[in-house]
Amino acid sequence: LDTGSPVTVMNDAAAELAGVMVVDYVEQVPEDSWNPFAKLASNFQAAQENAKATASGDVLAIAGAAGERINLLKSRERVALAMGDVEEGPVLGESHIYVGDLPGLAALNGAENYDGASPAAILGMDVLKLKPRMLYRIDEVYL
């Protein structure tokens, strides 16, 4: 829960467990070419594709704590969000979510005995505003 975050974000481990598919996005990969013009053209094309994806909202680029670029990729479809099990738990609604490995999500240390990064998510205002009222207690949420 993060009332300061405008969007809901989950890390790659949580997205994999939930079956969330994200938009296609290719990171800029430096080419091993002796031709400087080919590198320039490739970098220019990659920069245009990155700008187009960012302008359309498919990719959110944020700065990490050390100034590094962190890309958050938008889900292809709206995702049903619920507290606990989607079929049995209270449903929050449907929304696009973003997937990326934020350093803050790693600090949450979501699941015990999970291989690799722990699945974690931050509920942003995009999801929280779907419910007209919610009551938050230290260890409970009432919808």
Summary of the structure (lengths in Angstrom):
residues: 143
radius of gyration: 18.0
end to end distance: 14.0
largest distance: 61.5
contacts: 350
relative contact order: 0.25
helix: 26%
strand: 22%
